[in-house]
Amino acid sequence: MDSFEPDGNGVANGNGATNGNGAQEALPPPPPVIPPNVVPVRAEGDQPPEPVKKKVMRVPIARRGLANKGQKIQLLTNHFKVGVNNVDGHFFHYSVALAYEDGRPVDGKGVGRKVIDRVQETYDTELAGKDFAYDGEKSLFTVGPLPRNKLEFTVVLEDVISNRNNGNSSPNGHGSPNEGDRKRMRRPYQSKTFKVEISFAAKIPMQAIANALRGQESENSQEALRVLDIILRQHAAKQGCLLVRQSFFHNDPKNFADVGGGVLGCRGFHSSFRTSQGGLSLNIDVSTTMIIQPGPVVDFLIANQNVRDPFSLDWSKAKRTLKNLRIKTSPANQEFKITGLSEKTCKDQMFTLKQRGNDADGEPQTIEVTVYDYFVNHRGIELRYSGDLPCINVGKPKRPTFFPLELCSLVSLQRYTKALSTLQRASLVEKSRQKPQERMKVLSEALKCNHYDSEPLLRSCGISISTSFTQVDGRVLPAPRLKVGNGEDFFPRNGRWNFNNKKLVQPTKIERWAVVNFSARCDTQSLVRDLIKCGDLKGIQIDAPFDVFQENPQNRRAPPMARVEKMFEDIQSKLPGAPQFLLCLLPERKNSDLYGPWKRKNLAEYGIVTQCIAPTRVNDQYLTNVLLKINAKMGGLNSLLAVEHTPSIPLVSKAPTIILGMDVSHGSPGQSDVPSIAAVVSSRQWPLISKYRASVRTQSPKVEMIDSLFKKTSETEDDGIMRELLLDFYTSSGKRKPDQIIIFRDGVSESQFNQVLNIELDQIIESCKFLDEKWNPKFVVIVAQKNHHTKFFQPGSPDNVPPGTVIDNKVCHPRNNDFYLCAHAGMIGTTRPTHYHVLLDDVGFSADDLQELVHSLSYVYQRSTTAISVVAPICYAHLAATQMGQFMKFEELSETSSSHGGVTSAGAVPVPQLPRLQENVCNSMFFC
């Protein structure tokens, strides 16, 4: 297959969008489990054009039985048992509409809770003394009904500023400035009148929770659990916490860790109610979010831009960073939102000051003064350094209100949503990790401090929460046997192995190659000598390189693309033909801006395999790791599962089987218009399950469903991802079509399972049918989740759970087929298990065989000599997406682009396409 031309119209079909809290709402109740071959087959003979097919919705399959293999182990988990006594009651759901006195709807966040609190205080008797569970926006719940189905109230709030007080006050503390200040302010718009309309929306039986525990999930049971979660959120909000979905963060400096750049990691807690085989449980975990460093604005800016003093700041950058942040101003201690900066400095910025009394015409007298003059001379406030700096503007576009910089302090608990730098991320990981025992202690204390037992709403639902960790039974699966060179095989110990005195199982030869040095300080001669020697020990025959190309020092200051171009001109003028391999030395260890352009040039334009290194500490271990990557990229294999070699993998070795890993990576939350990148990797050369190739495409920003699996461009053409992968499997596996397709899907939440089963799987089936109408492969669909909050602990041991630990009872789903697996050895912090959900299994794996296959796939990752925490195909999909994402620098596009969310008034914006890779590298493990 030659490289296709990108068609440039990559418009997403929009069917991947979910509605915030998942797409469950739009879907009908699940039908009974349906037979696996759901693809409708056309009847022979004449028939009217395409009758309307009533499409059967697939739903996740039920558990078929528990697995038994492995050594039993007793564990604890951070789920706390919940007792529910009042199952006969009902939650009543009401819609809340808030408006100002003149009828304008209230759109600002943060004021809702204050208004509803005031409604409760003022109209307690009209509300029959009911407690509310309010989500802060449009939904309110009560236990039992309110006196009437529609209620209207008017309330007055004084100082309307968000309620993020100091996060550790009593729930009803009003943290307002002292009365003297209050009188001095006398600002006309200090109090506001609100109209509140509360109208009945739905009635939710608490019985639904009991039904869900028996595996009968419904819209009602999900709503009932949502109410319980809202009660916890509200409980935290009343203590002045920052709320981020189901996590909350107290304003306590001992929970803050500085990660640099004016950003702090803030430690808090996640808590959510979960239905499980063991009944209802409350899952509590430690959670970390990023916040802006509170305190003087100037200190934050200096840290954020990493400069010495305020006079070195880049103010246009500062203006972008500060917009919409909340500050308190001294001495009045009032809170405002920053809208911008003044054009001029404090000493030069004029404004019109009203004087007492009127002029001759009876108009109010005004004078023009500078902001500096007003604060220093009229208000008698000393300003030490703000005179020569811009002022903070908190006013409206037409009516600015200026404050000198040094009188402004950032309020605590304001989220930072931009992507972290590599250094910040490393610092965060180091400062937020906790050993298992420490984490258990913190969680136990959190549960005690939260006083959920005193929460009146939980009491009226008859809910009690245990304070002890739930016990679960785990099993430790034995490590699979691995094969290396010279017919040797061995068992990894504690999830690890090494290549000391061992040869690789399929080493490659490196003949035509060269070294390229982009001004890295490095002794290239000895590096090459050591690499060849190390390769020899591992069985890789490396010839002497053709040349070492040193970058011309004059090019060092040029932009990255130009440096790469110049280097390639140099290489082309000196090499007799295209090299098989280029080793590239980069000057920076992480995030070199040469990396993307270099990879793109090699893979997309010339089809050359390349390995980048930033040689700082070069030793044997380092060189071995580099060689593992090079060998895999060049088509070799480092180690194999013994069951691949024989071949004797249950069900997989019996019939041609392709294994897919699918993932979509998105820009950071601050970048709403960076295209998302969908990557699918597929196994090749069946019966192997250790060799993969990748196909990567861009799609609309933030769309989670992959929209280019099947892409019909004409009656006979499909330019989708699947066709490319299926054709490669066919040619690399002895002209066999796969009878079985095993799909590992990463990064989707439970609310999107039905979309994976009905949207993505349909596209895959369509691309199979497009290749051969009569072909009916069997499918297995497994979702892997890492971002959940279930952790496991060994009672009385400081260690993490051993590698190979699997749990499929107690905390797992009451009906669906899911299990947790910790395949890797957790060395630092607390192991995060991977949660696997088996959504579909047409092949008919036993529980043991399927868990063993997933476990084995954690041992085929060619880049390391350890078991990894999630199956290799998913890791490879991440790597491929990340690497090809570097081809296009979307970040620049994001800073300047005006359209947000990728949709303008003209409709969806076409997404820039990624270049296709050259034929001789597109089937390689270039992402390794």
N, C-alpha and C positions, 0 to 999 in steps of 0.2 A: 504493500500500500504506500503510494507516495503521499507526501505531506499535503493535506488539503489546504485550500486557500481559506482563511477565515472569512466568514460571510458578512461580518460587520453589522448584522442587524440584531444582535443578541438581546432581543426584547423578551423579558420574562413574561410568562403567561399569567403571572399573578396568582396562580392557584396555590402557591405555597404560603400565602399570608395566613397568620392565625390572629385571633382577636385577643391579644394580650393575655387573657387567662386561659389560653388554649382553645382549640377549635371544637371542643366537645359539644358546644351549644348547638352548632348547626346540624349535627349528625343525628340520625334517627336512633332509637334504642337498638342495641345490638341484636341481630337475628341469631338463631341457634348456630352453632359452629357448622360451617359448610364443608362439603367435600373439597379436597385439595385442587382438583382440576377444574378451576372456575372459569377457564377461558371458553367462551361460547364458541362452538364449532358450527360453521355454516353448513346447512343441509345442501345436498347435491341438487342439480336440476334448476329449472327456471324459478325465479322467485322475485318478488317486487324489490325495488332498490332498498338495500339495508333496512330491514324492519327495526323499529325502535327496540333496543334490547333493554330489558329491565335489569340494570346492573346490580348484582348481589354485592353488598358491602362485606369485605373481609373484616373480621375482628380478631384480636390476639387470641391464640389458642389457649386452652386450659392446660394445667399441669397434668402430665400423664403418669406421675409416680415419682417417688423420691429415689435418689441415687444412694449407693451403699459403699462404693469403693473408698479406700483411704483409711488412715488411722484416726480413730475418734479423738476429739479434743473438746474440752469444756471452755466456753468463752463467755465474755460479758459484752453487751452492746449498749450504746448510748440511747436506747429507747426505754421510756419509763411507762409502766403499765397505767392505763387510764380506766377507772371504773365509771360506768354510766348507769345511774339509777332511774332517771326520769325518762323512760323511753316512750311514755304515752303522751308527752307534751308536744307542742309545736313551736317552731320558730316562725315569727311573722316578719316578712320582708317588706319594707316600705321604701318608696323612692323619695329622695330629698331634692327639693329645688330651692336654691338660695338666690335672692335677688336684692338689689339695693332699693332704696325708697322709691326711686323713679322707675323701677321696673327692669333696669338693666340686670342681666344675669351676672352672678359673681363667678369670675373665672379663675381668680388667683388661688393657688393652693395654700394650705396652711391656715386659712381663716375659718374654714368649715368647722373644724373641731371646736374652736372657741365659740362660734355661733350656736352650735348644737348644745354645748355645755351650758350656755346662757339660757337657751330654751328650757333645758331641764331644770335649772335653778329657778327660773321665773314662773314656769307653768307646771310645777310639780303636781298640783292637784288635778288639773285638766288631763294630765298624762297618767292618772291613777298611780302615781309614784313608781312607774316602770323604769327599769334600767335599760339603757340603750347600748347596742354594739354598733358603732358607727365606723365606716371604713375611711372617713375623712373626705369622701367625695359625694357620690350620689346614692349610696345604699345604707340603710339603717335596719337593724334587726332587733326584735324584742322576743322574750319568752312569753308566749301568750299574747293576745291582741291588745292594741290600744283601744280606748273607749270608742273612737269613731274611725271610719275608713279614710276620711280626709280631714286633715287638721291644718289650720293656718295660724301663724303666730307672727308677731312683730317684736323684735328685740333691739336694744341699743347696746353697742359695744363702745367703750372709750377707746384708748390707744390701740388701733388695729395693727399689730405687728406680730409676726409668726411666734408661735408658742415655744420655740426651742430655748427654754430658759437654761438653767445650768445643769440640766440632765440628771441631777441627783437631789432635786428638791422634793418636798412632799408633793403628791400628785396635784394638790390644788394651790400650790404656791404661785403668787402672781408676779414675782420678781420685777415689780415696776420701780421706776425711779422714786426717790423719796418725795414726800408731799411738797416740800419747798421747791424742788425742781419742777414738779407738776404745775404749780401755780405760775412759775416764771415763764413756762413755755407758752401757755395760753394761745395755742395755735388753733385757728378756726376749724380746721378739718380734723380735729382730734377725736370726735365721736361720730359714729356712723350708725344709721338705722338699717336693719336688714329685715326682709320679709322671708319667712320660712314656710314652705308648703310640704307637708308630709303626707304621702298618699299610699294606700295599700297596694302592694304589687303581687305578693304570693305568700303561700302558706307551706311550710316545709315540715313534714313529720319527723320527729327525732327517731322514730322507728327506722327511718332510712339508714341510720348509722348501724343499727343492729343488723339490718339486711346486708349492708356492705361487708360486715364482718363474716357473713356466711357466703361471701363471694358474689352476692347479687348487687353489683354496683348500678347506680342510676344517676340521673341528673340531680335528683333530690339528695342522694347521699353525698355527692360532691359539694352541693350547696351547703348541706348541714356541716360538713367539715370546714367549709370556707367560713362559716359563721364562727366556729370555734377558733379558727386562726385569727379572725378579725378581733375576737375578744382579747386574744393575747397581744395583738398589735396595739389595740387601744390601751390595754393595761400598761404597755411600755410608753405609749405616747403621753399618757397622763403623768409619767415620771420625767417627761421632757426629753425622751430619747430621740435620736435620729432613727427613722425607720427606713430600711431598704428591703423591699419585698418582705420575706418572712424573717429578716434579721433586725436586731435593734442594738443601738450603741449608746452607752451612757457617756455623759460629758465628764469623764474623770481622767485627769492628765496621766494617771498611772497606767491607763490603757493605751496611751499614745506612744508610738515609736517613730522617730524621725527617719525618713528614708531618703532625705536630701531633696533639694529643689523646692523647698517650701511645702513639701507634702509629708503628711504623717499617716502611718498605718494606725487605724483605730480598731482595737479589739472589742468585739461584742459577742452576741449570741444569736444563733439561728434557733427557731423553735417552730415545729409544725406537727399537727396531728396526722397520724398515718394509720390506715387500716392494715392489719397484718394477720397471719394465721393465728398468732397468739392473742388476737383481740385488738382493741384500739390502743395505740401507744402515742406518747409525746416524744418526738425525736428532738433532742437538744444537742447542739454542737457549738464549738467555738467558731467564730466567723470574723473576718477582717475586711474592713472597707477603707478606702483612701479618703482623707479629708485635707482641707486647706489648713495650713498652720495658723492657729488663731493668734490674736495679738496685733501689735502695730502693723498697719498696712505696709509701711516702709520696710520693716524687717522681712515680711513675706516676700516683697518684690526683690530685695537684695538676695535672699536665698534662692528664689525662683530663677533669677537670671544669673546667679553665681557671679555677682560683681562685688567690688569692695565697698562702695558707698553709693548713696542715692544719686549722686551726680553722674554716675557712669551708666545709669539705667537707659534702656531703649524704651521710650515712652509709648511708641505705637504698639509694641508688643505688650507693654504693661496694660494698655487700654483694653486689648483683647482679653487678657487674662483676668482682669478685674470685673469685666462687665457682668452685671447681675449678682455679684457677691453682696452679702449683707454686712454692714458695718455698724458699730456703735460710735457715736461722736461724743467727745468730752467737751465741756464739763457737764452738759445736760443729760448725758447718758441716754440719748435717743437712738432708735434703730432705723436705718434706711437701707435701700437697695442702690448699689452704684449703677448709674446709667452711663457714665463716661468720665472723661477728664477735661479740664479747661484747655482752651487753645493756647492761652498765655500763662506765664508764671503767676504765682500768688501776688507778687508785688505789682504786676502789670494788668492783671485781670480786673476790669471795671464792672460794677453793677450799679443799679439805681436804688438808692436808699431813701425810703420815705422819712420825712421829718415831722415833728409835731406841728400842729397848727396848719393853716392854709395860707396861700399867697393872696395877692390883691384880687385875683379873679375868683377866689373861693375854691381853687383847686388845691389838692394836697401838695405840700412843698416836697420836692425831692432834690437830692444832690447825687452826683456821680462820685463813688469812692472805689478804691481798690479793695479786694478781699483782704489783703494784708492789713491795710489801714483800718478797716472795719473791725477786724478781730483784735488788733493790738491797741488801737486808740479808743474805739467806741466801746468794745467789750472788756478791755483791760486784760487780755489773755496773752501771755508771753509766747512768742513763736521763735524757736531756736534756729531751725534750718529750713522751714517750709517756704520762706520768701522767694527763693529762686527755683522752686519746683512747681509743676502744675498742681492745680487743686482737684479734689475729687468732686464730681458732679453727681448729685442725687436727685436732680429735678427732672422736669419733663423737657422734651426737645425744645419747645418754645419758651419755657420758663425755667432756666437752669437754677440750681441751688448749689452754691459752692462751699466746700469746707477745706481748710488747709490740711495737707497730708498728715501732719503730725498729730492732728486731733482725731484721726480716724483709726479705729481698731477693728479687725475682722472678728466677727462673731464665731464662736466655736461650732463644731459639728456641721461644716458645710462640705458636701461631697466634692471630691476631685474626680472628674470622669474621663480625663484624657488618658492615653496609653502611657504606661510607665516606661522609662528608659531602661536599658539593660542593667545599669548600675542600681537604679532604684528598685528594680525587681529583685535583684540578688540580695540587696539590703533587706527588703521586705521579707523574703523567704527566710533569711537568717534570723530575723528578729521575731518572726511570728510562729516559728515551729515549736512544738512542744512534745516532749517525750510522753508515751502513753500514760504513765502514772500521773504525771503533772496534769495532763488533760482531764483525766478522770476526776482529780481533786477539784479542778476549776469548775467542771460541770456540776459536781455535787453541790458545791458552794452556790453556784448560780441558781440551782433549783431551790435551795433554801432561801436565798435572798429575794427571789421573785414573789414569794408569798402568794402563789396562785390560789392557795386554799382560802384566802380572804377575798378573792375576787367575787363580788356578789353575783355576777352573771353566771360564772361557772357553778356557783353554789345552786343557783336556781335551775340549772340544767341537771343537777344531781351529779356533777362530775368531780371525781377525786383523782389526784395524781400521785402515784407511788414515788418514793424518793430513792428507790434502789434500781441499779442497772439490771436490765433483763438478761437472764441466762439463756444462752443458745448452744446447741450442739453443732460443732464444726467437724469437718474431716480434712486430714492433710493428705493430698494426693502425692504419690511418689513422683520424683522428677523423671521425665522421659529419658531413655538412653540416647546418647548422641554419637554420631560417627564423625571421625576426622580422617586425616590422610593415613596412608600405609595400612589400611584395613583396621585401624585401631578404633575401639569405641569405649565409652566411659559414662558414668552417671555424674551429673553435676551435683555439687554438695552445697546445701543452703542457697540454692538458686544461682550459683556462680560456677565458673570454670575458667581455665586459662589455656593458652597455647604454648606454655613452656615445654620445650622438647617435643612439640607436636607439629605435624604438618597439616596444612589446610586440606579439606577433603577434595576440592576441585580447584587447584591453583591455576592461575593464568600465566601467560608469558607477556612480558612488556618489552617490545622490540623498538619500534620507532617512537621515541618520546623526547621531550625537552623540558627544561626548567625555565620558568618565567619569574623574574623577581621584581615586584613593584616596590622597590626601595625599602624592602624589609632589611633590618640590620641582621645579617646572618652569614655564617661561613658556609656558603653553598657547596663548596667542594666536599667538606666533611659530612654535610647532610646527605649528599648523594651517595657518598661511600657507605655511610651507615645504613641508608635505606636499602641499598643493594645487598649488603651483608645480612640485614634482618630478613629481607625477602627470601634470600637463599635458605635461611634456617626454616622458614615456613613453607618452602617448596615453590615459591614464586621466582621464576627466572627473570631477572631484570638486566637487560643489556645496558651498556654505558649510554647516557643521554647524548643526543646529537649535539646539544649546545646548552649553555645557560644564558638566557637573554636578560641582561640587566637594564632596567629602565633608565633612559637618558634623564639625568638630573634636571634638565630644563623643563621636562614634561610634568614634573612633580606637582607644579602649581595649577596645571590645567584641570578642567572639569573631568569627572570620572569617565564619561563616554569617550572623550578625546584621548585620554590616557590609554584606554583599551584599544582604540583605533590605531594609535601610533605603535603600540606594542605589536599589533597584528601585522602592520605594514612591515615592521622589522622581521618578524617571524617568516612572513611570506617571501621576503627578499632573500632569506638565508637558507630556508629548508627546501630540499629537493621536491618533496610532495607533502600531502597533508599528514600530520603526525597522528599516531594512534591514540596518544595520551599526552596531556600537558599538566605538569605539576606547577601550581601557581602559589607564590609566596606573597602574602599580603602584610602590610605594615601594622594594621590594627587587629587586635584579637577578635573583637565583636563588632558587628554592624559596620563593616567596612563599606563605604559607598561604591567601591569598585566591584563588589561581589556580584550584584545584580547584572550590571552591564557585561561583566566578564562571562558569567554563566550563559547569558542570552547569546552572546557572540559565538561561544563554543558550541552550544547545543542547538540553537535555532538556526544559525547561519552556516556553520561549518560541519556540524555533526562530529565534534571531537569530545571524547571523554576527558573530564578535567577534575582535578582535586585541588581545593584551596587549603592552604595551611597558614597559620601565623606562628612561626616557630619561635616560641619563647624558651620553654624548658624542654629540650629535645632529649629523651632517653629511650631505652628499649621499649618500654611500655607504650610511650607516645607513638613511636614508629610502628609498633605492632597494630595499634588501633587505626592508624592512618592506612596501613596496608590492608586491614580488614575491609575498609571502605573502598579502597582502590580495586581490590580483588572482586568485590561484589559488583562494582560499576562496570568492570571489564568483562563481566559474564561468568566469573568463577563463583564458587560457593565455599564458605569458610567451614561450616559444619552442617550436618544433616541430622534429621531424626532417624534413628535406626529403623523405625516403622515405615519411613518413606523409602528406604533403600531396599527393604525386603520385597515388595511393598505390602504392608499389612495393617493399614489404618482402617478401623471398622467403617464399612459402607463407603468411605471415600476412595479406597484403593480398588473397590470392586467395579465401579463404573466411572467413566470419565467425569471428573468433578472440577469445576472452576470455583475458586474462592475469591470473593470481592471484598475490598475495604472501601467504604464511602464516607466522605467527610466534607463539610462546607465550612470554610473559615471566613469570618467577617472582619471588617475594620473595627477599630476600637470604638467604644460608645460615643466618643466625641466626634467621630467621622461618619456623618450620615450618608455621604455620597461616594464612599470608596466601594467599588464593585466587590461583591462576595466572590470567593473562589471555590469552585466545586472540584474535588479530586476523587477519582475512582481508581484503585489499583486492582489488578487481577493476577491470579496465579497463572503460570505457564509451564509447559513441559510436564503435563500430568504423566505419571503419578506423583511428581514432586509437589510439595506445598510450601517450599522455601524460596522459590523464584517468582518475582513479580515484575510487572511493568505498570506504568501509570498513564492516565489520560486526565488532563486538567483543563477546565474552562472557566471563564468569568460568567457571572450572572448578576441580576439586579441586586443592589445593596440590601443586606439584611434578610434576603429570602432564604429560608432554611431548606426548602425542598429543591432537589436538583432538577433543573428544568431542561437539561440537554442530554438526557440519557438516550432518548429517541428523538431525532430531528429530521423529519421527512422534508427533503428539499424539492423532490419531484416524485413522480409515480414510481420511479425505480431507484431513487437515491435516498440514503439515510446518512446524515452527517453527524449522528449522535455518538456519544461516548461508548455505548454498549457495543455497537457494530465493530468499532475499532478493536475492542478488547476480545470480543468473541472470535473475530477473524484471526487474531494473533494466537488465541488458544488453539484454534483449529490447525493452524500451520505448525505451531510448536509442539503439538501433542499427537503427531503422526496422523494428521487428517481425521481427527475425531472431534465431533461436536460434543459439548458437555451434556450429559444426561441429568446432571445435578448441579444446581447453582446455589452456593452458600454465600449469603450476603451478610457482612458485618457493617452495621450503620452506626456512625458515631454522632453524638451531639444533638440528638432530638429528645424532647421531653415527653412525658407520658401523654400529654394532650395532643402530641403529633403522631403517635403510633399509627392511628387510623390513616393518616395521610401517607405515611411510608408504605403501608400495606395496600392502599388503594390508588395513590397517585404514582409514586415512584415504581412500585412493583408492576403496575400496568404498563408504564413506559418500557420497562425491561422486557415484559412479555411481548409487547408490540414489536420491539426490535428483533426478538427471536423469530416471531412470525414473519417479519419482513424478510428475514434471511431464508426462512423455509416454513411455508404455511403449515406443513404437517408435523413440525417439530414441537414436542411438548415436554420440555425439561421439568424436573421437579425442583421446587424451591425450598430453601431454608432461610428465614430472615431473623437475624439476631441484632438487637440494639445494645450498644455498650454505653454506659453512662459513668462518667467520673465525677461530675459536679453534683453529687448528692451529699447528704450529711450523716450517713450511717458509718460508724467506726466500730471496730472489734478490738477487744482487749483480752490479754491472758490474765486471769485473776491471780494476784499475788506475784506477778512477774514483771520486771522492768522492761522486758523485751516486747517487740512487736510480735504479731502472730507469725508463725513460720511460713515460708513461701509454699504455695500449693494449698493454702487453706481455702476451703469452699463451704458455703453456708446456703442451704436451700430450704430452711424451715423457720418457724417462729416469726422472724422479722420479714419474711418474704410475703408476696401477695397472696391474699386468701384464695384467689382463683387462678390467676395467670401463671405462666411458666417462667419464673425468674430465679436467678441465684446470684450470690456474691462470690467473687473469687479474688484472693490476694495471691497472684502468681509470683510476685517479686519479693525479695528480702528488703524489708523497710529498714534502711540504715539510719536515717535521721528523722526526727519528728514521729508522727503517728501514721502508720500505713493507711492509705486511702484505698479501700477495696474497689474493684470495678463491678458495677451492677449490670449483669447481662439479662436481657429480656428476650426470650424466644417467642417471637410473634407468630411464626409460621414454621411448620416442619412437615413437608410432603414426603420427605425421605423416610421418616419413621425411626429416628435415632432413639436409643434408650437414654434415660437420664444420665447414666454412667458414661456411655460412649460420647455423648455430646459435651459433657463437662470435661472429659479427657481430651477431646479434640481442641476445645478452647484453651485448655491448659497447655497442650503441646504447641499451639500456635503462639504462645508467649515465649517459646524457646527457639524460634526460627529467625529471630531478628539478627541480621548479618552484621550490624554495626557494633554490637557489644557482646561480651562473653558473660551475660547475665540473663536471667529470665526478666521480662519486662512486664509492666503492670497492666497492659492491655494488649490484645492480640496484634501481632506484627502487621497484618494488612492495614489496620487502622492507623498504626504509627506511620507506616509508609505513606498513607494518604495525607496525613498531616505534613510530612516532610515535603512531599511533592507539591502540595498547595503552597507551603511557605516558600519553597525555592522559586517556583514559577511566579509567585506574587512579587518576588524581588525583581523580576524582569521588567515590570512596569512600576515606576515610582508613583503610586497613586497618591502618596501623601501630599505632594506639591499641588496636585489637582484639588485635594481636599481643602487646603488652606485658603485658596483663592476662589474656589467655585461658589457661585451665588445660589445655585439650586440646592435645596436640602431635601434629603430623602429620595433623591434620584428621580423625582417626578416633577415636571414643570407644568405650567398651564397647558402646554401642548401635548401632555401625556407622558408616557415613560420615555426616559432619555436612553438612547441606545448605549449599551455598555461596551467600553473598548474591549476588543478581543485579544486574547493572548496569542503570540506567534506559535505555530505548530513546530514541533521538534523535527530535526532532520531524520531521515529514514534509518540511518545506521545507529542512532542513539535512542530513537523513540521506544524501542522495545527493551532498553537496558534499564538497570536499576540506578539511573542517573541521580536519583534523590537520596541514595544511601549516604 
